[in-house]
Amino acid sequence: MIAAAIYLLIILFLIYKNNFFGLLKDEQINSKTFTLLFLLKALAIPAFYLVYKKMYGGLEKFDAGKFYTDATILNDYARADFGGYLKVLFGFQDESPGTLLFDNYIVNTTNWDNGRLKDFLYNDNRIVIRFHSLIHFIAFNSYHVHALISCLLSFIGINYIYRSIKDYFLGKELFVLLILCFLPALWFYTGAVLKEGLAIFVLGCMLYQIKKVSSSKISFSKVCGLLTLLFISLVLKPYLLFFAAIYFFAFFILASSKKIKYRSIFLISIITVAFILLNGLSVLIKKRSLLEAAITHQRIFADASKGGIFLLDSVKFVRLEFDSTLVKKIENKPNYFTIKKNAPYIYWEHTHQQDTLFSSANTDTITQYKLVYQLPKSGSNIFIDYDSLNIVSLGASCLYYSLLHPFFFNSKSLLQHLASIENLFIVVSLFIFFIGLIKNKKDRFPAIALVVFALLLCLLIGLTTPNSGAIFRYRSPAVVFILLAALYYLPVSKNNDPPISN
């Protein structure tokens, strides 16, 4: 905690003194404002830590704690074999059983090889663990230092998102930053050792690079930087980052065009064509449509949300009830277990993951499985009957759960109360957006584009995520654009709006 406080003071000083080496320099927002904004944003770090400490008993069983622990384990490997560690950083490691890396380090991790489906919508945990293993060299064994760096990265990313779109918010620049910094979920989850901080950083840098490439002469350095960010987007959060790259590239091209009259229709057409092409490639290569892949992902998530002990070996993925008496721990291998005799379980074989298989009484007490995760049944599960709904009803259900659920009367916990407040902001913002769309004569294209981007992402998240708590976290980088679309129409300033476009 002391180390994090010292680092925080250093960061605040650098923001105030030189806009953090010029990264936060802006003509409309001064360094004092940026300093105050980051100080308030950094309050998310103790808020997240205390909420999980008081409500759930700590971070250890959740992603934030697992990422931190795995990063420290990988950092320990750097001290034992720095050359091997460098290979790990760039993905050239040999982590097969019998190696020093596997037998002494990988076996002790939890999130390094988490999950059983590395396919569509796959989010790679390793890039986060690699990054935080580097941070651990200067973290003094402090989780809060890691969280502070994650928070700082998200703040820099927010700045680049702001710089990418601020031309549409003349006179409203501070309000743009306030929305990006303090949307409840985005504020909360970027104050932890999670993917969100790094994802917002990549999103902001990528949007800024795309805007520069689409509006000015292309240079070798710009292209290389953008390609690097695109690669990271494919392995970090592709459903958000790679989709955002395609979407905003089309947006910035159309926004600068004076020849295309119906730009909103043109943008939606581009995304539709891109979806059809990707769906065709999916059917050709993977033998299933993107919708089928999304529903498969949803069912896998539903398995996890039911709680239990989840184990993995080279042949199958196993789920047992949340009962530690059903498994036996392997000595000297902290995250490895065998299944006790006669224990019932369900499982999926890697060769045909769509088929759920059952074992009423286990007979194999020798096979060693790696622990993927163990958690009790979630209290915020939701259920959508995919088989009985038509495509319109399914889409409406997904948008409802991703935008409006919970809503005060059915919220059950502190985080769900927070989600209800955020959902109220979303409802009000959509109302302002639609009123502005009808009555305001400003160029409609920027606001429509922002809302369509958010709705498409929320549709996907609602389709693939059967848990309102997870939706609250995953949707946070998307719904912020709905609030920005409302701000676009709010009369915050006078005589500063962009000219009317026919």
N, C-alpha and C positions, 0 to 999 in steps of 0.2 A: 504493500500500500504506500509506503514512504517513497519507494522508487517511482511509482506511478505519479505521485504528487509532484516529485521533482521534475519528471519528464513533462508533466502538464504545464508547469510553470515555464519551462524552457520553450515549449511549443507556443504558449500564449505570448511570450516575449518576442519570439521570431515572427509571429503573425502581426503583432503590433508594430515591430520595428521595421520589417522589410517585406510584409505580406507573405511570410514563409517563403523566402527566397524568390519572391515575385510570382509564385504560382497563384496567389489570391489577389493579385493586383487588378483593380477595376476602376473605371472612371466614375461610376455612380456610387459605389459602396466603399467607404474609407476603411482603413486598417482597424480603427477602434471598433467599428461595427462588426467586422469579421472576428475580432478577438472576443467580443461579447457573445456572438453567435456560437463560436466554438466552445466557449466556457459552458454555455447552457446546453449545448449538444452533448458535451462530455458528462453531464449529469446522468445520462442514460447508463453509464457504466456502473455506478453504485446502485442505480435503480434496478437494473437487470439482475445484478448479483443478489441484492436483498430480496427481490421478489422470488427468485428461485431458491434462495436459502430458507425463507420463511414458509413458502407454499409447498415446496417439493423436497426440502431437506438438503439442498445443495445442487451443484452443477454436474456432479460426477456421472450421473446416469443419462445426461442429456448431451446433445451435440457440442455445446459450448465447452463443457468439461472434457469431453472425449477428444475434441480437436486439440485442446491445450495439452492433455496428457500424451497424446500421440506425437505431438510436436516435440515435447521434452524427450521422449524416447528416441526419436530420430536425431535430435541434437546430441544425445549421448553417443550415438553411433559415430557422429562426426569426431568426437573426442577419441574414439577407439581406432577409427580408420578414416581419416579425412579424405583420402583419395576415393575411397568407396562412397563416402557421403556425397562428394561432388557428382559421382555417377548417378546417385539417387536423385539429386536435384534436377538433372537433365533427363531422367528416365532411362538410363543405360545400365541400371543395376541388375545383378543376378540375385534374385530373391527366392530361389528354389530351396526346398528343404535340404538341410545339410550345410548351408552356407552360414558364415558368421552373422550376416545381416538377418537372415530368416530366423535362425535358431535362438538368437539372443535379443533380437529387437522386434522384428515384424510380428512374431508370435505374441508379443506383449501389447500390441496395438489393438484398437477396437474399430476405428473408422478408416484405417488405411485401405482395407479391402472390404468395405461394408457393402452389404446387399447381394442379391442373387441375380439381378438383371442389369447387365451392362449393355444397354441397347438404346432404344429411343428414349428421349427425355432423361438420359443418364446424366447425373450431376457428379463430377469427379471430386472425391474428397481429398485426393492426394495433393492437388495444387495448393489447397489451403494449409494442409499439414506441412508441406515443403516450405511454404512462405513463413509460417510461424516457427518452424525449426530454425530459420535464419534469425528471426526476431529474438529467439531465446538466448542467443549469444549476448544480447545487451539487456535482457529482461530481469536479471537477478532473481530468477525463479518466481517471478510475480505474474499471476494470471492477469492482474489489472493492467500491467504494462502492455501485454498482448492485446487486451481489449481497447486500450487507449490508442494503439497503433491502428487497429481496425477502425476505430471511430475517426481517426485522423484521415485515413484513406477514404472513408465514405464522405467526409467533409470536402476533401479535394475533388472527389468525383461529383458531388453536388455542385460545387463551383463550376465545373466544366459543363454540367447539364444546364446550369443557369446561363453560362456564356453562349451555349449553343442556341438557346431559344429567347434570349432577352430582347432581341430586336422586335419581338411581337408584344412586348410588355413595357413599352416606353413609359417612364414615369411610375412604373409599378415594380421596379427591380427588387426593392427590399422585400416586398410581399412575396415575390417568387422564391427568394431565399428562405423566407420564414416558412412557407409551405413545404419546401424541399427538406428543410432541417427538422421541422417539428410535427409533421404528420405522425400521429402517435406510434403506429407500428414501425415506421421507418426509423424514427428516433430511437425506439426501444431496442430493436434488434441489431441496429448498427453500433450499439454500445456493448457488444459481446463478441466473443471469439467464434464467429459464424461466417458463413459464406456471404452474407448480405453486405458487409463492409467492403470486401474485395470486389463483389459484383457491382456495387454502385460506383466504385472507383473505375472499373473497366468500362461500365456503361457510359459514364461521363466523358472519359478520355476518348472512347470510340465515337460518340456522337459529335464531339468537338472536331475530331479528325475527319469524320465523314463530311461535316459541314465545310471544312476547309478544302477538302478534295473536290467537293461538288460545286464550290463557288469560286475557286481560284485555279491557277495553273498547277498541274500535278507535278510533284517532284519525287525523286527517288526516295528521299527520307520519309516523306509523307506516306507513300505507298508501303514502304517497309514497316513503318509504325502501325499503319492500319491493318496490315496482314498479320502482324504479331498479335494485335488486339483481337482480331477475328479468330485466330487460333485459340487464344485463351477463352474466348466466348464459347467455342465449341466444346470445351472440356469442363468449364466452370458451371454455368447455368445456361445451356443452349436455348431452352424454351423462352428465356427472357432476352439474353444477350444477342444470340445469333438472329433471332426474329427481329429484335430492335435494329440490328445492323441493316437488314434488308428493308425494313419498313422506313427508317429515317433516311436512308440513302434515297429512296423514292420520294420521300417527303421534301427533302432539301432541294432535289432537282426540280420538282414541280413547283415548290414555293418560289423559286427564282425565275420560273418561266412566265413570260407574258403572252405567249401564244396559245396555251391550252386554256380553254374557257372553263370547262367543268372539271376542275382539278380534283375535287373530292371523289367524284365518280371514277376518274382516271386512276387515283391512288388505290381505291378499293378493287378496281379491275386488275391492277398490277399484282396486288396481294392474292387475289383469287387465282390468277394465272400461275403465280409462284406456288401456291398451295396445290393446284392440280398437277403441276410438274413434279413437285416433291412427293405427292401421293402416288403418282405413276412410278417414280423411281423406287418408292417403298414397296409397292406391289411387285415390281420387277425383281428387285434385289432381295427383299426380306419376305416376299410371298404373303404380305398382309398390308392392309391399308393403314393410314395414319390414325384413323378412328379406332380401328382394332387395337393398334399399339397403345393408344391412350387409355382404352378400357382395360387392357392388360395391366398397365401401370396402376390404374385405379384399384384393381383387385389385389395387386401386390401391396399397395398402401393400406388397403382395408384389412389385409391379414395382420399387418403390423399394428394397426390401430386397435385391434381386438386384444392386444397385449399377449404376453407369453415369453417363452425363452426361444430365441431363434438361433439355430446352429447351421454351420455350413461346412461341407467338405468338397472334394473334387467331383463327387457324383450327384449330390442332392443338397437341397435346402430344407431344413427341418423346423417345424414349429411345435413346441410342447406347451402345455398350460404353464401359467406363471407360478411354478412350484419347484423350488430348488431341490426337493427330495427326489425328483425325477432324473436328475443328472449327477454325475460324479466328476469332481475336479481332478485334472491331471497335475501331479506334482511337478514343480519347476516349470510349468507352462501355464501361466495365470489365466489366459483366455481360452484354454482348451478343455473340453469335457467329453466324457463318454455318456451314453444313455443307459440308465439302469434297466435291468431285466423287467419285462412285463409293462414297462411304461408305454402308454398310448401316445401317438403323435400323428400329425399329418405332414406330408412332405411333397416336394416337387423335384423331379429329376431335371438336370440341366439340359438334357437332350430334347425334352418336350415339356417346357415350363408351363404350358397352358393347362396341363392335366394335374389335378389335385389328387394325390394318392393317400391312403390311410393305412396305418399299422395299429391294430388294436392292442397288441402286446409285443414289445420289442424283444428280439432274441439276440441281437448283435450288441454285446457289451464291450467290444474291443475297439471298434472304429473310433478314432478321435476326431472331434468336430471343433471348429473354431467358433467362438461366441461372436455372433453378429450384434445382437442387442437383447436385453431383457427388460421388459417394462410391463407395468400393470395395464389393464384395459383403460383406454382413454375415456374420459367423461364427456368429450365433445364430438363424438362420432356422428356422422350424418349418413342417411341412406337415400340413394336414388335408384329407383327400379328401372334400370337401363332397358330391360327386355320389353316392358309394357308401354314405354313412352315413345311417341313419334319424334321425329327430329326437332320439330318446333318446341314441343313440350320439354324435351330433354335440354335444349339450349336455354329455355326459360328457367328451368330448375337449376341449371349450373350457374347462370347469372345471379339468380336469387341467393343461392348459398355463398357465392363468392363476393357479392356486393352488399347484401342486406341482412345476413344472418351471422350472429344473433342481433337482436334489437331490443334491448332493455327488458321487455316483458318475458323473454325466454333466455336471458343471460344467467349463468350459474356461478361465475367466478370473477375474480378481480380482472383477469385478462379479458374475459368476455364482456365485462362492463366497459373496459377500455375499447374493445372492438365495437361496442354499441355506440359509443361516442363518435368513433371514426365513421361508422356507418351513417350516422346522422349527418356528418359533414358531407359524405358522398351523396346522400339524398338531396340535401340543400344545393350542392354543387350541380347535380344533374338538372334540378329545377331551374337554377340560374342559367345554365347552358341552354336549355330548350327555350326559355323565355328570350334570351339573347339571340338565339338562332332565328326566332320568329320576328322579333321587333327591332333588332339592331341592324344597321346597314353596313357595319364593318365587314371586312373580308372574312367570310365564314370558314375558309379552308383551314387555317391553323387550329381553330378550336375543334372542328370536326375531326381533323387528323389526330389530335391528342386524345379525344374521347374514343375514337375507333380503336386506337392502339391499346388503350386500357381495357376496353370491353373484350377485344379478341384475346388478350392475355387472361383476363378473368374467366372467360368462357373455357379456356384450356385448363386453368387451375381448378375451376369448379368441376370439370369433367374428370380430372385425374386425381383429385385429393378429397377423400371422404371424411375429412376431419376439420372442423371449423377453426381449431387452434392453428393447425398447419396452414390453412387458407389465409388466415390473418397475417401470418408471417410471409408466405410466398407472394401474396398479392401486393404487398406494400410498395415495391418499386413501380407497380402499374397504376394503382388507383390515385397516386399523387398527380398523375396527368389529368384526371378528371377535375381535381381541385384547380389545377392551372387553367383548364378550359373555362371554368367559371370565372376565375380572376380575369381572364381575357375580356370578358364582357362587363365586368364590374366597373362602374365609373369612379375608379380610385383617383385618376388624374384627369386633367382637362387639357384639350388641344395637343395631346401627345400620342394619340392613337394612330396606327398606320393608316394610310389612305384607303378609301373604299375601292374595292376591286369588283368589277362586273363579272 
